Amino acid sequence: MKDELLFCPLGGSGEIGMNMNLFGYGQPSVHKWIMVDIGVTFADETIPGVDLIYPDPGFIVERKENLLGIVLTHAHEDHIGAIVHLWPQLKCKIFATPFTAVLIKEKFKEKQIDITKDLKIVELNGKIKLDPFEIEYITLTHSILEPNGLRINTPAGSVLHTGDWKVDPNPLIGDKINENRLKEIGEEGVLAMICDSTNVFSPGRSGSESDVRKNLLKVMSRLKKRIIITSFASNVARMETAFYCAEKTGRQISLVGRSMHRIYKAARQCGYLKNTIDPIDPREAKSFSREKIVYLCTGSQGEPMGAMMRISSYTHPDVFIEEGDAVIFSSKIIPGNEKKLYKLHNQLVKDGMEVISEETEFIHVSGHPNREDLKDMYKWVKPKCVIPVHGEHRHMIEHISFAKEMQVPHPVQVENGDIVKLYPGDKPEVYDKAPSGRLYLDGNISVDGDSQSIKDRKNLSVNGYLEVTLMITSKGNIHNNPVLSYRGLPVYDKDEFDYGLEYEIQKITRSFKVGSKQQEHNLIDALKITCRKFSKEKTGKKPFTNINLVRI
């Protein structure tokens, strides 16, 4: 029986973010596996109390004795963010280039896990052998340092997993895309290419960081007061541009926000940002005149705890903003964040600040391939099969059409959990389904979407909370008036609501004698129904209701 080569995305197909991909090779009864990336996505206000969501790794946890390692393409959170939460279940080797490895170490250090013996650092354009896989790192360009494509070679043929990329002819920091090696790989033959779909709807090219630098310098040269730039901390080329423009306009620069400091420190540690001016502490920056300072801060997406939000609401301890100052949003508005970002923009403009964004000036380029970039990659690699990932369904379906235009013989459409047989067979196809899903980081515990804690919290956030405490005598009689407590109910007249609810409770309790556990349960159920019904009539809300019976 022939060995099989399989591909299975557990996250990142049908959504942007939360990337987790598996490659398997071996006999149908037992495969050896590698995992490529292990990322998170961020929760929105529909899931109160939850910040991080990551793929359910159950399928590979069951096969962890055959998992050879986690291979990381680059250091964005949607590719590495779940590693500290899921690695303890997998306990395998981790492979990363130096910059990504520094950030991984930091994550494990925060969790007080010593990862030293399991974290293997791979040189840029380096190779690793995890028999039967030979993996070659290929330098690409993206909006973070050290983005890598992976050539995954097996006895059945080779696969190119692009990770996140673009074609930037002048990335400013880090190497250019390794075009020559990609062409060689194409000549050697590529069974399948697993490819980024984020910007498949965008015509032309995604643009270069060097053009952003020219325009940002032009914009900053005309500004006369304090300048605040907010950007993704992970974009080190943009960070270097901010340093460069500050120096050219005769200003000092100060970094604001924990992740901005963390990325700066990691970049310096790996030998980047060597020829820039030194940033000054935000506390020292207070003593500089407005026209002599630039702040580079986190919070470009209007995150409630981001530095930019705190600065705009005048609650930041070190950075003060006033009329006439300028705020430059050197980042994309991520779909879904429009509402909170426009609210932030409006607040700043209302308070007399100038707001400059990608809508008014050319101060941002994407890190993902537009259609012309994709054409380049297809011409270099000439894959027999393309599997679009890293996109919502609309992106991936459009990418399938694009692959057909590029004369790719076998494009394959997938979603999370699909198992694609790349070899053997006449053509690659989805032939099975692995269990897949989402896990929510609730506090510091992983729970699934159906967990009671999340259901209860959603209920509380929508309907409020009502608690009733009743005293029961040793003979089983209900003693005195109930004690009521409620939160989040739109009660217009408190006295009227309390008296009405007490009356309904007493009506129920008169018909009960609480002599056994079963009678207690029956009373609690009857009271819950009554209280929720009364509340619905009076307030329109059916609160999350808790009944306490206290024996005296």
PEPEVEN-V477271 format. One record per residue. N is the residue number from 1. RES is the residue in one letter. OMEGA is omega in radians with two decimals (NA if undefined). Layout:
# PEPEVEN-V477271
n res omega
N RES OMEGA
N RES OMEGA
This chain:
# PEPEVEN-V477271
n res omega
1 M -3.10
2 K 3.00
3 D 3.13
4 E 2.95
5 L -3.04
6 L 2.98
7 F 3.13
8 C 3.03
9 P 3.04
10 L 3.10
11 G 3.07
12 G 3.07
13 S -3.00
14 G 3.13
15 E 3.04
16 I -3.05
17 G 2.99
18 M -3.04
19 N 3.04
20 M -3.06
21 N 3.13
22 L 2.97
23 F -3.12
24 G 3.08
25 Y 3.08
26 G 3.11
27 Q -3.14
28 P -3.10
29 S -3.12
30 V 3.14
31 H 2.88
32 K -3.03
33 W 2.83
34 I 3.07
35 M 3.07
36 V 3.11
37 D -3.02
38 I -2.90
39 G 3.12
40 V 2.83
41 T -3.05
42 F -3.10
43 A 3.04
44 D -3.02
45 E 3.11
46 T 3.11
47 I -3.04
48 P 3.06
49 G 3.13
50 V 3.10
51 D -3.00
52 L 3.06
53 I 3.09
54 Y -3.08
55 P 3.04
56 D -3.07
57 P -3.01
58 G -3.10
59 F -3.09
60 I 3.06
61 V 3.11
62 E -3.09
63 R -2.96
64 K 3.11
65 E 3.10
66 N 3.09
67 L -3.03
68 L 3.13
69 G 3.02
70 I -3.10
71 V -3.03
72 L -3.11
73 T 3.14
74 H -2.88
75 A 3.08
76 H -3.07
77 E -3.14
78 D 3.07
79 H 3.14
80 I -2.92
81 G -3.09
82 A -2.93
83 I -3.11
84 V -3.11
85 H -3.03
86 L -3.10
87 W 3.13
88 P 3.09
89 Q -3.03
90 L 3.08
91 K -3.14
92 C 3.10
93 K 3.08
94 I -3.12
95 F -3.11
96 A 3.03
97 T -2.92
98 P -3.09
99 F 3.11
100 T -3.11
101 A 3.12
102 V -3.12
103 L 3.08
104 I 3.13
105 K 3.13
106 E -3.12
107 K -3.12
108 F 3.12
109 K 3.11
110 E -3.14
111 K -3.14
112 Q 3.05
113 I 3.10
114 D -3.05
115 I -2.97
116 T -3.03
117 K -3.13
118 D -3.12
119 L -3.11
120 K -3.11
121 I -3.12
122 V 3.09
123 E 3.09
124 L -3.06
125 N -3.12
126 G -3.11
127 K 3.01
128 I 3.13
129 K 3.06
130 L -2.99
131 D 0.25
132 P -3.11
133 F 2.91
134 E -3.02
135 I 3.12
136 E 3.07
137 Y 3.12
138 I -3.11
139 T 3.06
140 L 3.01
141 T -3.08
142 H -3.09
143 S 3.09
144 I 3.10
145 L 2.99
146 E 3.00
147 P -3.06
148 N 2.84
149 G 3.13
150 L 2.95
151 R -3.08
152 I -3.07
153 N 3.13
154 T 3.08
155 P -3.12
156 A -3.06
157 G -3.08
158 S 3.13
159 V 2.99
160 L 3.05
161 H -2.98
162 T -2.92
163 G 3.09
164 D -3.07
165 W 2.96
166 K 3.00
167 V 3.09
168 D -3.09
169 P 3.14
170 N -3.02
171 P 3.10
172 L -3.08
173 I -3.01
174 G -3.05
175 D 3.02
176 K 3.12
177 I -3.07
178 N -3.04
179 E -3.09
180 N -3.13
181 R 3.12
182 L 3.11
183 K 3.11
184 E 3.13
185 I 3.09
186 G 3.13
187 E -3.13
188 E 3.09
189 G -3.14
190 V -3.14
191 L -3.11
192 A 3.03
193 M 3.07
194 I -2.85
195 C 3.06
196 D -3.10
197 S -2.92
198 T -3.02
199 N -3.05
200 V 3.11
201 F -3.02
202 S 3.14
203 P 3.05
204 G -3.12
205 R -3.07
206 S 3.04
207 G -3.03
208 S 3.07
209 E -3.12
210 S 3.09
211 D 3.07
212 V -3.12
213 R -3.13
214 K -3.08
215 N 3.14
216 L 3.11
217 L 3.12
218 K -3.13
219 V -3.07
220 M -3.13
221 S -3.13
222 R -3.09
223 L -3.00
224 K -3.07
225 K -3.14
226 R 3.11
227 I 3.02
228 I 3.07
229 I 3.03
230 T -3.03
231 S 3.03
232 F -3.12
233 A -3.04
234 S -3.12
235 N -3.02
236 V 3.08
237 A 3.11
238 R 3.08
239 M 3.13
240 E 3.09
241 T 3.11
242 A 3.09
243 F -3.11
244 Y -3.10
245 C 3.09
246 A -3.12
247 E -3.10
248 K -3.13
249 T 3.05
250 G -3.13
251 R 2.95
252 Q 3.12
253 I 3.13
254 S 3.12
255 L -3.09
256 V 3.13
257 G -3.02
258 R -3.08
259 S 3.08
260 M 3.11
261 H -3.09
262 R -3.12
263 I 3.12
264 Y -3.12
265 K -3.14
266 A -3.13
267 A 3.12
268 R -3.12
269 Q -3.11
270 C 3.03
271 G 3.09
272 Y 3.10
273 L -3.08
274 K -3.02
275 N 3.14
276 T 3.04
277 I 3.13
278 D 3.08
279 P 3.09
280 I -3.13
281 D -3.14
282 P 3.12
283 R 3.08
284 E -3.06
285 A 3.13
286 K -3.06
287 S 3.12
288 F 3.09
289 S -2.99
290 R -3.06
291 E -3.08
292 K -3.05
293 I 2.97
294 V 3.02
295 Y 3.02
296 L -2.97
297 C 3.09
298 T 3.04
299 G -3.08
300 S 3.12
301 Q 3.12
302 G 3.13
303 E -3.05
304 P -3.11
305 M 3.12
306 G -3.09
307 A -3.07
308 M 3.14
309 M -3.13
310 R 3.10
311 I -3.07
312 S 3.13
313 S 3.06
314 Y 3.12
315 T 3.12
316 H -3.05
317 P -2.99
318 D -3.06
319 V -3.13
320 F -3.12
321 I -3.11
322 E -3.10
323 E 3.13
324 G 3.10
325 D -3.13
326 A 3.06
327 V -3.12
328 I 3.08
329 F -3.09
330 S -3.08
331 S 3.08
332 K 2.96
333 I -3.11
334 I 3.13
335 P -3.09
336 G -3.12
337 N -3.03
338 E -3.02
339 K -3.08
340 K -3.14
341 L 3.12
342 Y 3.07
343 K 3.11
344 L 3.10
345 H -3.13
346 N 3.13
347 Q -3.13
348 L -3.13
349 V 3.13
350 K -3.12
351 D 3.02
352 G 3.10
353 M 3.02
354 E 3.13
355 V 3.13
356 I -3.11
357 S 3.14
358 E 3.11
359 E -3.07
360 T -3.11
361 E 3.10
362 F -3.06
363 I 3.11
364 H 2.93
365 V -3.14
366 S 3.07
367 G -3.05
368 H -3.02
369 P 2.91
370 N -3.00
371 R -3.14
372 E 3.07
373 D 3.12
374 L 3.12
375 K 3.12
376 D -3.09
377 M 3.13
378 Y -3.13
379 K -3.13
380 W -2.92
381 V -3.14
382 K -3.08
383 P 3.05
384 K -3.11
385 C 3.02
386 V 3.03
387 I 3.10
388 P 3.02
389 V 3.08
390 H 3.10
391 G 2.98
392 E -3.09
393 H -3.11
394 R 3.10
395 H -3.02
396 M 3.10
397 I 3.07
398 E -3.14
399 H 3.06
400 I 3.12
401 S -3.14
402 F -3.14
403 A 3.11
404 K 3.07
405 E -3.12
406 M 3.07
407 Q 3.04
408 V -3.05
409 P -2.98
410 H 3.00
411 P -3.11
412 V 3.12
413 Q -3.11
414 V 2.89
415 E -3.09
416 N 3.11
417 G 3.13
418 D 3.04
419 I -3.12
420 V 3.04
421 K -3.13
422 L -3.12
423 Y -0.09
424 P 3.11
425 G -3.14
426 D 3.11
427 K 3.12
428 P 3.12
429 E 3.06
430 V -3.09
431 Y 3.14
432 D -3.11
433 K 3.04
434 A 3.06
435 P 3.10
436 S -3.13
437 G -3.09
438 R 2.98
439 L -3.13
440 Y 3.05
441 L -3.09
442 D -2.96
443 G 3.03
444 N -3.12
445 I 3.08
446 S 3.09
447 V 3.09
448 D -3.03
449 G -3.13
450 D -3.04
451 S -3.10
452 Q -3.10
453 S -3.12
454 I 3.10
455 K -3.13
456 D -3.07
457 R 3.07
458 K 3.13
459 N 3.12
460 L -3.07
461 S -3.11
462 V -2.93
463 N -3.12
464 G -2.97
465 Y 3.09
466 L 3.11
467 E 3.13
468 V 3.09
469 T -3.14
470 L 3.07
471 M 3.14
472 I -3.14
473 T -3.11
474 S 3.13
475 K 3.11
476 G 3.10
477 N 3.14
478 I -2.92
479 H 3.02
480 N -3.09
481 N 3.07
482 P 3.03
483 V -3.07
484 L 3.04
485 S 3.12
486 Y 3.14
487 R 3.03
488 G 3.08
489 L -3.13
490 P -3.08
491 V -3.09
492 Y 3.13
493 D -3.02
494 K -3.11
495 D -3.11
496 E -3.14
497 F -3.10
498 D -3.11
499 Y -3.14
500 G -3.12
501 L 3.10
502 E -3.12
503 Y -3.14
504 E 3.14
505 I -3.12
506 Q 3.11
507 K 3.14
508 I -3.01
509 T 3.14
510 R -3.06
511 S -3.09
512 F 2.90
513 K -2.98
514 V -3.12
515 G -3.09
516 S 3.12
517 K -3.11
518 Q 3.12
519 Q 3.09
520 E -3.13
521 H -3.14
522 N 3.14
523 L -3.13
524 I -3.13
525 D -3.12
526 A -3.14
527 L 3.12
528 K -3.13
529 I -3.10
530 T -3.09
531 C -3.11
532 R 3.12
533 K 3.14
534 F -3.12
535 S 3.13
536 K 3.13
537 E -3.03
538 K -3.02
539 T -3.05
540 G -3.13
541 K 3.03
542 K -2.96
543 P 2.93
544 F -2.95
545 T 3.12
546 N 3.14
547 I 3.07
548 N 3.02
549 L -3.08
550 V 3.13
551 R 3.12
552 I NA
